[in-house]
């Protein structure tokens, strides 16, 4: 492996679980129970996918729902922390001389605000967001753009994802994918990945790379 590319939302910081609880609370006001499978449609991509589906079931105004959800989310914002093992993986990847990138469907201001807050922006040689591409995940464009700038081939790049849309994008780009679901996405079904962890703290990065390198098969 020469390079490693991280997703952001839900993987580095578990923003997804907070958003799910916020949207679920809002939709309860419409007498609708938002399921994890439904919310999973928009994880790693645009929330338009979710709203388009729900508009076939209930009547609501997208702007009002987002405004209410953002208010709830903002209250929880300061409690967010890096997921377990993230800092150790970044530090180890740097020590191993791996090129480190980030590929996120969110916008740059959103992503970099967290990277600056947690003091980890300097680890990333390349940061690709929705501002840099025409198509976000599950389209592979973000990952293809990242590995192009990292000057690494897909077969020698390891991607870390927490969502099905992200997994689809990374696989379409030809990368080796490790899924690390969060509290919400752990209930979704994943297919095609090389390895699945509950947390990056479960396995040192060196061991993970060795495990994947010695086997051409999926290790679930």
C-alpha positions as CSV (number, residue, x, y, z in Angstrom):
1,X,0.0,0.0,0.0
2,X,1.3,3.5,-0.9
3,X,-1.7,5.6,0.0
4,X,-4.7,5.7,2.3
5,X,-7.9,7.8,1.8
6,X,-10.4,8.5,4.5
7,X,-14.0,9.4,4.2
8,X,-15.0,12.2,6.7
9,X,-18.6,12.3,8.0
10,X,-19.4,9.3,10.1
11,X,-15.9,7.9,9.9
12,X,-13.5,10.4,11.3
13,X,-16.2,12.2,13.3
14,X,-19.6,10.5,13.8
15,X,-21.7,13.3,12.6
16,X,-24.1,10.9,10.9
17,X,-25.6,9.5,14.1
18,X,-26.3,13.0,15.4
19,X,-27.9,13.9,12.1
20,X,-30.0,10.8,12.2
21,X,-31.4,11.5,15.7
22,X,-32.0,15.1,14.7
23,X,-34.0,14.2,11.5
24,X,-35.8,11.4,13.3
25,X,-37.0,13.9,16.0
26,X,-38.2,16.3,13.4
27,X,-40.1,13.8,11.3
28,X,-41.8,12.5,14.5
29,X,-43.5,15.9,14.5
30,X,-45.0,14.8,11.2
31,X,-46.2,11.5,12.7
32,X,-43.5,9.6,10.7
33,X,-40.8,7.3,12.2
34,X,-37.7,7.7,10.1
35,X,-35.9,4.4,9.8
36,X,-32.2,3.8,9.6
37,X,-32.5,2.1,6.2
38,X,-34.2,5.3,4.9
39,X,-31.6,7.6,6.4
40,X,-28.9,5.3,5.1
41,X,-29.9,6.3,1.5
42,X,-28.4,9.8,2.1
43,X,-25.4,8.9,4.2
44,X,-22.3,9.6,2.2
45,X,-24.2,11.5,-0.5
46,X,-26.8,14.3,-0.8
47,X,-29.8,14.4,1.5
48,X,-32.0,15.0,-1.6
49,X,-32.1,11.3,-2.0
50,X,-33.9,11.0,1.3
51,X,-36.2,13.9,0.8
52,X,-37.3,12.7,-2.6
53,X,-38.3,9.3,-1.1
54,X,-40.1,10.7,1.9
55,X,-42.1,13.2,-0.2
56,X,-43.9,10.2,-1.7
57,X,-45.1,9.3,1.8
58,X,-45.7,12.5,3.8
59,X,-46.1,16.2,3.2
60,X,-43.4,18.5,4.4
61,X,-41.2,21.4,3.4
62,X,-37.6,20.5,2.9
63,X,-36.4,23.9,4.1
64,X,-38.4,23.7,7.4
65,X,-37.2,20.2,8.1
66,X,-33.5,21.1,7.5
67,X,-33.9,24.3,9.7
68,X,-35.4,22.3,12.6
69,X,-32.8,19.5,12.3
70,X,-29.9,21.9,12.1
71,X,-31.1,23.6,15.3
72,X,-31.1,20.2,17.1
73,X,-27.7,19.3,15.6
74,X,-26.1,22.5,16.6
75,X,-26.9,21.8,20.2
76,X,-24.9,18.6,20.0
77,X,-22.1,19.9,17.9
78,X,-19.7,20.7,20.8
79,X,-19.9,17.1,22.1
80,X,-18.6,15.6,18.9
81,X,-15.2,13.9,19.1
82,X,-12.9,12.0,16.9
83,X,-13.9,8.3,16.6
84,X,-11.7,5.9,18.5
85,X,-8.5,5.0,16.7
86,X,-8.6,7.8,14.1
87,X,-5.7,9.8,15.4
88,X,-3.6,6.6,15.9
89,X,-4.3,5.6,12.3
90,X,-3.3,9.0,10.9
91,X,-0.1,9.1,13.0
92,X,0.8,5.5,12.0
93,X,0.1,6.2,8.3
94,X,2.4,9.2,8.4
95,X,5.2,7.2,10.2
96,X,4.9,4.5,7.6
97,X,5.3,7.1,4.8
98,X,1.9,6.5,3.3
99,X,0.3,9.3,1.3
100,X,-2.8,10.4,3.1
101,X,-6.0,11.8,1.5
102,X,-9.6,12.6,2.3
103,X,-12.6,12.2,0.1
104,X,-15.9,13.7,1.3
105,X,-19.3,14.4,-0.2
106,X,-19.6,17.4,2.2
107,X,-18.3,20.8,1.3
108,X,-14.9,22.0,2.1
109,X,-15.9,24.6,4.7
110,X,-17.7,21.9,6.7
111,X,-14.9,19.4,6.5
112,X,-12.0,21.7,7.2
113,X,-13.8,23.3,10.2
114,X,-13.6,19.9,11.9
115,X,-10.1,19.2,10.8
116,X,-9.0,22.5,12.2
117,X,-10.9,22.0,15.4
118,X,-9.3,18.7,16.1
119,X,-5.9,19.7,14.8
120,X,-5.6,17.0,12.2
121,X,-5.7,18.9,8.9
122,X,-1.9,18.7,8.5
123,X,-2.0,14.9,8.2
124,X,-3.8,15.2,4.8
125,X,-1.8,15.7,1.7
126,X,-4.9,15.8,-0.5
127,X,-8.5,16.9,0.5
128,X,-11.3,16.4,-2.0
129,X,-14.8,17.6,-1.2
130,X,-18.0,18.3,-3.1
131,X,-16.5,21.6,-4.1
132,X,-13.9,19.8,-6.3
133,X,-16.1,17.4,-8.3
134,X,-19.2,17.4,-10.5
135,X,-20.5,14.2,-8.9
136,X,-20.4,13.1,-5.3
137,X,-20.6,9.5,-3.9
138,X,-21.8,6.9,-4.8
139,X,-20.0,8.2,-8.0
140,X,-16.3,7.3,-7.8
141,X,-15.2,10.8,-8.9
142,X,-14.1,11.9,-5.5
143,X,-11.9,8.9,-5.0
144,X,-10.5,9.1,-8.5
145,X,-9.6,12.7,-8.0
146,X,-7.9,12.0,-4.7
147,X,-5.7,9.2,-5.9
148,X,-4.8,11.2,-9.0
149,X,-3.4,14.0,-6.8
150,X,-1.8,11.5,-4.4
151,X,-0.1,9.9,-7.5
152,X,-1.2,6.4,-6.3
153,X,-2.8,3.6,-8.2
154,X,-6.2,2.3,-7.0
155,X,-4.8,-1.2,-6.3
156,X,-2.2,0.3,-3.9
157,X,-4.6,2.6,-2.1
158,X,-6.6,1.7,1.0
159,X,-10.0,3.5,1.5
160,X,-11.9,3.8,4.8
161,X,-15.6,4.2,4.7
162,X,-18.6,4.0,7.0
163,X,-21.5,4.2,4.5
164,X,-22.9,2.1,1.6
165,X,-22.7,5.1,-0.8
166,X,-19.0,5.6,0.1
167,X,-18.3,1.9,-0.2
168,X,-19.9,1.9,-3.7
169,X,-17.8,4.9,-4.7
170,X,-14.5,3.5,-3.5
171,X,-15.1,0.1,-5.1
172,X,-16.0,1.7,-8.4
173,X,-12.7,3.6,-8.2
174,X,-10.9,0.2,-7.8
175,X,-9.7,0.8,-4.2
176,X,-9.2,-1.7,-1.4
177,X,-12.0,-0.8,1.1
178,X,-12.2,-1.2,4.8
179,X,-15.6,-0.4,6.3
180,X,-15.8,1.0,9.8
181,X,-19.5,1.6,10.4
182,X,-20.8,4.0,13.1
183,X,-23.8,3.6,15.4
184,X,-26.2,4.2,12.6
185,X,-24.5,2.5,9.6
186,X,-23.6,-0.6,11.6
187,X,-27.2,-1.8,11.0
188,X,-26.8,-1.6,7.2
189,X,-25.6,-4.4,4.9
190,X,-22.2,-4.0,3.3
191,X,-20.8,-6.0,0.4
192,X,-17.6,-6.1,-1.5
193,X,-15.2,-4.7,1.1
194,X,-11.9,-6.3,2.1
195,X,-12.3,-5.9,5.9
196,X,-14.9,-4.7,8.4
197,X,-14.0,-3.2,11.8
198,X,-16.3,-1.9,14.6
199,X,-13.6,0.7,15.3
200,X,-10.1,1.6,14.1
201,X,-9.0,0.9,17.7
202,X,-9.8,-2.8,17.1
203,X,-6.7,-3.4,14.9
204,X,-3.4,-1.5,14.5
205,X,-3.0,-0.1,11.0
206,X,0.2,-2.1,10.4
207,X,-1.6,-5.3,11.1
208,X,-4.6,-4.3,9.0
209,X,-2.4,-3.6,6.0
210,X,-0.5,-6.8,6.4
211,X,-3.8,-8.8,6.7
212,X,-5.1,-7.2,3.5
213,X,-1.8,-7.5,1.6
214,X,-1.4,-11.3,2.2
215,X,-4.9,-12.1,1.0
216,X,-6.6,-11.3,-2.2
217,X,-10.0,-12.3,-0.8
218,X,-12.5,-10.4,1.2
219,X,-12.0,-10.7,5.0
220,X,-15.3,-10.0,6.7
